[in-house]
């Protein structure tokens, strides 16, 4: 990872549905992970949504991804590291939605946290425009 330097934002480790819970393996991985590279856990398997997993993430300074979908709006955003990772996967975001996200993220940014926010891909480019709009709102102070 070192050759990427400051171009490396964060590395996403996806825990796929059906992955058996392995706290010992997770603890070993997090202990071995270089602190210079930001890591994000994307917990797609509900069995991993445990306090023990969150404690390991906090202890290692690892973010836990927050994913928003049409079926699951308004995800819990947990501060487990000095960086956040958002997967904004709804089919559309209107100005009120983006204002709400800007207000939610402002305290994290004010505390000095980095925020990685990714919108879903779409053929029309609406998600890219929403990303730019959210960035403008954040730069304007929410």
ROROTI-451243 format. One record per residue (C-alpha): x, y, z; residue in three letters. Coordinates in steps of 0.5 Angstrom, whole numbers. Layout:
<pts>
<pt><c1>X</c1><c2>Y</c2><c3>Z</c3><rest>ala</rest></pt>
...
</pts>
This chain:
<pts>
<pt><c1>0</c1><c2>0</c2><c3>0</c3><rest>unk</rest></pt>
<pt><c1>6</c1><c2>5</c2><c3>1</c3><rest>unk</rest></pt>
<pt><c1>7</c1><c2>6</c2><c3>-6</c3><rest>unk</rest></pt>
<pt><c1>0</c1><c2>9</c2><c3>-6</c3><rest>unk</rest></pt>
<pt><c1>2</c1><c2>15</c2><c3>-1</c3><rest>unk</rest></pt>
<pt><c1>-3</c1><c2>20</c2><c3>0</c3><rest>unk</rest></pt>
<pt><c1>-7</c1><c2>18</c2><c3>-6</c3><rest>unk</rest></pt>
<pt><c1>-10</c1><c2>12</c2><c3>-2</c3><rest>unk</rest></pt>
<pt><c1>-16</c1><c2>14</c2><c3>2</c3><rest>unk</rest></pt>
<pt><c1>-18</c1><c2>8</c2><c3>5</c3><rest>unk</rest></pt>
<pt><c1>-18</c1><c2>0</c2><c3>4</c3><rest>unk</rest></pt>
<pt><c1>-25</c1><c2>-3</c2><c3>4</c3><rest>unk</rest></pt>
<pt><c1>-26</c1><c2>-10</c2><c3>7</c3><rest>unk</rest></pt>
<pt><c1>-32</c1><c2>-13</c2><c3>6</c3><rest>unk</rest></pt>
<pt><c1>-35</c1><c2>-18</c2><c3>10</c3><rest>unk</rest></pt>
<pt><c1>-40</c1><c2>-22</c2><c3>5</c3><rest>unk</rest></pt>
<pt><c1>-47</c1><c2>-25</c2><c3>7</c3><rest>unk</rest></pt>
<pt><c1>-46</c1><c2>-32</c2><c3>10</c3><rest>unk</rest></pt>
<pt><c1>-39</c1><c2>-31</c2><c3>12</c3><rest>unk</rest></pt>
<pt><c1>-38</c1><c2>-34</c2><c3>19</c3><rest>unk</rest></pt>
<pt><c1>-37</c1><c2>-30</c2><c3>25</c3><rest>unk</rest></pt>
<pt><c1>-29</c1><c2>-30</c2><c3>27</c3><rest>unk</rest></pt>
<pt><c1>-28</c1><c2>-25</c2><c3>32</c3><rest>unk</rest></pt>
<pt><c1>-21</c1><c2>-29</c2><c3>33</c3><rest>unk</rest></pt>
<pt><c1>-19</c1><c2>-28</c2><c3>26</c3><rest>unk</rest></pt>
<pt><c1>-22</c1><c2>-21</c2><c3>26</c3><rest>unk</rest></pt>
<pt><c1>-17</c1><c2>-19</c2><c3>32</c3><rest>unk</rest></pt>
<pt><c1>-11</c1><c2>-22</c2><c3>29</c3><rest>unk</rest></pt>
<pt><c1>-12</c1><c2>-18</c2><c3>22</c3><rest>unk</rest></pt>
<pt><c1>-13</c1><c2>-12</c2><c3>26</c3><rest>unk</rest></pt>
<pt><c1>-7</c1><c2>-13</c2><c3>30</c3><rest>unk</rest></pt>
<pt><c1>-3</c1><c2>-14</c2><c3>24</c3><rest>unk</rest></pt>
<pt><c1>-6</c1><c2>-8</c2><c3>20</c3><rest>unk</rest></pt>
<pt><c1>-1</c1><c2>-2</c2><c3>19</c3><rest>unk</rest></pt>
<pt><c1>-4</c1><c2>4</c2><c3>22</c3><rest>unk</rest></pt>
<pt><c1>-2</c1><c2>8</c2><c3>17</c3><rest>unk</rest></pt>
<pt><c1>-7</c1><c2>5</c2><c3>12</c3><rest>unk</rest></pt>
<pt><c1>-14</c1><c2>7</c2><c3>14</c3><rest>unk</rest></pt>
<pt><c1>-19</c1><c2>1</c2><c3>14</c3><rest>unk</rest></pt>
<pt><c1>-26</c1><c2>0</c2><c3>13</c3><rest>unk</rest></pt>
<pt><c1>-30</c1><c2>-6</c2><c3>15</c3><rest>unk</rest></pt>
<pt><c1>-37</c1><c2>-7</c2><c3>11</c3><rest>unk</rest></pt>
<pt><c1>-41</c1><c2>-11</c2><c3>15</c3><rest>unk</rest></pt>
<pt><c1>-46</c1><c2>-14</c2><c3>10</c3><rest>unk</rest></pt>
<pt><c1>-47</c1><c2>-21</c2><c3>14</c3><rest>unk</rest></pt>
<pt><c1>-52</c1><c2>-19</c2><c3>20</c3><rest>unk</rest></pt>
<pt><c1>-48</c1><c2>-24</c2><c3>25</c3><rest>unk</rest></pt>
<pt><c1>-42</c1><c2>-19</c2><c3>25</c3><rest>unk</rest></pt>
<pt><c1>-46</c1><c2>-13</c2><c3>28</c3><rest>unk</rest></pt>
<pt><c1>-44</c1><c2>-14</c2><c3>35</c3><rest>unk</rest></pt>
<pt><c1>-41</c1><c2>-10</c2><c3>40</c3><rest>unk</rest></pt>
<pt><c1>-35</c1><c2>-14</c2><c3>40</c3><rest>unk</rest></pt>
<pt><c1>-34</c1><c2>-13</c2><c3>33</c3><rest>unk</rest></pt>
<pt><c1>-35</c1><c2>-5</c2><c3>34</c3><rest>unk</rest></pt>
<pt><c1>-30</c1><c2>-5</c2><c3>40</c3><rest>unk</rest></pt>
<pt><c1>-25</c1><c2>-9</c2><c3>36</c3><rest>unk</rest></pt>
<pt><c1>-26</c1><c2>-3</c2><c3>31</c3><rest>unk</rest></pt>
<pt><c1>-25</c1><c2>2</c2><c3>36</c3><rest>unk</rest></pt>
<pt><c1>-19</c1><c2>-1</c2><c3>39</c3><rest>unk</rest></pt>
<pt><c1>-16</c1><c2>-1</c2><c3>32</c3><rest>unk</rest></pt>
<pt><c1>-18</c1><c2>5</c2><c3>29</c3><rest>unk</rest></pt>
<pt><c1>-22</c1><c2>2</c2><c3>24</c3><rest>unk</rest></pt>
<pt><c1>-28</c1><c2>5</c2><c3>21</c3><rest>unk</rest></pt>
<pt><c1>-35</c1><c2>1</c2><c3>20</c3><rest>unk</rest></pt>
<pt><c1>-38</c1><c2>3</c2><c3>14</c3><rest>unk</rest></pt>
<pt><c1>-45</c1><c2>6</c2><c3>14</c3><rest>unk</rest></pt>
<pt><c1>-50</c1><c2>4</c2><c3>8</c3><rest>unk</rest></pt>
<pt><c1>-56</c1><c2>7</c2><c3>6</c3><rest>unk</rest></pt>
<pt><c1>-61</c1><c2>4</c2><c3>1</c3><rest>unk</rest></pt>
<pt><c1>-68</c1><c2>5</c2><c3>-1</c3><rest>unk</rest></pt>
<pt><c1>-70</c1><c2>-1</c2><c3>3</c3><rest>unk</rest></pt>
<pt><c1>-66</c1><c2>2</c2><c3>9</c3><rest>unk</rest></pt>
<pt><c1>-65</c1><c2>9</c2><c3>9</c3><rest>unk</rest></pt>
<pt><c1>-62</c1><c2>13</c2><c3>15</c3><rest>unk</rest></pt>
<pt><c1>-57</c1><c2>8</c2><c3>17</c3><rest>unk</rest></pt>
<pt><c1>-53</c1><c2>9</c2><c3>24</c3><rest>unk</rest></pt>
<pt><c1>-47</c1><c2>13</c2><c3>23</c3><rest>unk</rest></pt>
<pt><c1>-42</c1><c2>10</c2><c3>28</c3><rest>unk</rest></pt>
<pt><c1>-35</c1><c2>14</c2><c3>30</c3><rest>unk</rest></pt>
<pt><c1>-30</c1><c2>8</c2><c3>31</c3><rest>unk</rest></pt>
<pt><c1>-24</c1><c2>11</c2><c3>27</c3><rest>unk</rest></pt>
<pt><c1>-22</c1><c2>18</c2><c3>26</c3><rest>unk</rest></pt>
<pt><c1>-25</c1><c2>17</c2><c3>19</c3><rest>unk</rest></pt>
<pt><c1>-32</c1><c2>15</c2><c3>16</c3><rest>unk</rest></pt>
<pt><c1>-34</c1><c2>11</c2><c3>10</c3><rest>unk</rest></pt>
<pt><c1>-41</c1><c2>12</c2><c3>7</c3><rest>unk</rest></pt>
<pt><c1>-44</c1><c2>8</c2><c3>2</c3><rest>unk</rest></pt>
<pt><c1>-50</c1><c2>12</c2><c3>-1</c3><rest>unk</rest></pt>
<pt><c1>-54</c1><c2>7</c2><c3>-5</c3><rest>unk</rest></pt>
<pt><c1>-61</c1><c2>10</c2><c3>-6</c3><rest>unk</rest></pt>
<pt><c1>-63</c1><c2>11</c2><c3>-13</c3><rest>unk</rest></pt>
<pt><c1>-64</c1><c2>18</c2><c3>-12</c3><rest>unk</rest></pt>
<pt><c1>-62</c1><c2>24</c2><c3>-7</c3><rest>unk</rest></pt>
<pt><c1>-66</c1><c2>31</c2><c3>-7</c3><rest>unk</rest></pt>
<pt><c1>-64</c1><c2>37</c2><c3>-4</c3><rest>unk</rest></pt>
<pt><c1>-67</c1><c2>36</c2><c3>3</c3><rest>unk</rest></pt>
<pt><c1>-64</c1><c2>29</c2><c3>3</c3><rest>unk</rest></pt>
<pt><c1>-57</c1><c2>32</c2><c3>2</c3><rest>unk</rest></pt>
<pt><c1>-58</c1><c2>38</c2><c3>7</c3><rest>unk</rest></pt>
<pt><c1>-60</c1><c2>32</c2><c3>12</c3><rest>unk</rest></pt>
<pt><c1>-53</c1><c2>29</c2><c3>10</c3><rest>unk</rest></pt>
<pt><c1>-49</c1><c2>35</c2><c3>11</c3><rest>unk</rest></pt>
<pt><c1>-52</c1><c2>37</c2><c3>18</c3><rest>unk</rest></pt>
<pt><c1>-51</c1><c2>29</c2><c3>20</c3><rest>unk</rest></pt>
<pt><c1>-44</c1><c2>30</c2><c3>18</c3><rest>unk</rest></pt>
<pt><c1>-42</c1><c2>37</c2><c3>20</c3><rest>unk</rest></pt>
<pt><c1>-40</c1><c2>35</c2><c3>27</c3><rest>unk</rest></pt>
<pt><c1>-35</c1><c2>29</c2><c3>25</c3><rest>unk</rest></pt>
<pt><c1>-32</c1><c2>34</c2><c3>20</c3><rest>unk</rest></pt>
<pt><c1>-32</c1><c2>40</c2><c3>25</c3><rest>unk</rest></pt>
<pt><c1>-28</c1><c2>34</c2><c3>30</c3><rest>unk</rest></pt>
<pt><c1>-23</c1><c2>33</c2><c3>24</c3><rest>unk</rest></pt>
<pt><c1>-25</c1><c2>27</c2><c3>22</c3><rest>unk</rest></pt>
<pt><c1>-25</c1><c2>25</c2><c3>14</c3><rest>unk</rest></pt>
<pt><c1>-31</c1><c2>23</c2><c3>11</c3><rest>unk</rest></pt>
<pt><c1>-31</c1><c2>18</c2><c3>5</c3><rest>unk</rest></pt>
<pt><c1>-38</c1><c2>18</c2><c3>2</c3><rest>unk</rest></pt>
<pt><c1>-39</c1><c2>14</c2><c3>-4</c3><rest>unk</rest></pt>
<pt><c1>-46</c1><c2>15</c2><c3>-8</c3><rest>unk</rest></pt>
<pt><c1>-48</c1><c2>9</c2><c3>-12</c3><rest>unk</rest></pt>
<pt><c1>-46</c1><c2>9</c2><c3>-20</c3><rest>unk</rest></pt>
<pt><c1>-52</c1><c2>10</c2><c3>-25</c3><rest>unk</rest></pt>
<pt><c1>-52</c1><c2>11</c2><c3>-32</c3><rest>unk</rest></pt>
<pt><c1>-54</c1><c2>18</c2><c3>-32</c3><rest>unk</rest></pt>
<pt><c1>-49</c1><c2>21</c2><c3>-28</c3><rest>unk</rest></pt>
<pt><c1>-54</c1><c2>23</c2><c3>-23</c3><rest>unk</rest></pt>
<pt><c1>-50</c1><c2>20</c2><c3>-17</c3><rest>unk</rest></pt>
<pt><c1>-44</c1><c2>24</c2><c3>-19</c3><rest>unk</rest></pt>
<pt><c1>-48</c1><c2>30</c2><c3>-19</c3><rest>unk</rest></pt>
<pt><c1>-51</c1><c2>29</c2><c3>-12</c3><rest>unk</rest></pt>
<pt><c1>-44</c1><c2>28</c2><c3>-10</c3><rest>unk</rest></pt>
<pt><c1>-42</c1><c2>34</c2><c3>-12</c3><rest>unk</rest></pt>
<pt><c1>-48</c1><c2>38</c2><c3>-9</c3><rest>unk</rest></pt>
<pt><c1>-46</c1><c2>34</c2><c3>-2</c3><rest>unk</rest></pt>
<pt><c1>-39</c1><c2>37</c2><c3>-3</c3><rest>unk</rest></pt>
<pt><c1>-42</c1><c2>44</c2><c3>-4</c3><rest>unk</rest></pt>
<pt><c1>-46</c1><c2>44</c2><c3>2</c3><rest>unk</rest></pt>
<pt><c1>-41</c1><c2>41</c2><c3>6</c3><rest>unk</rest></pt>
<pt><c1>-36</c1><c2>47</c2><c3>4</c3><rest>unk</rest></pt>
<pt><c1>-42</c1><c2>52</c2><c3>5</c3><rest>unk</rest></pt>
<pt><c1>-42</c1><c2>49</c2><c3>12</c3><rest>unk</rest></pt>
<pt><c1>-48</c1><c2>45</c2><c3>11</c3><rest>unk</rest></pt>
</pts>
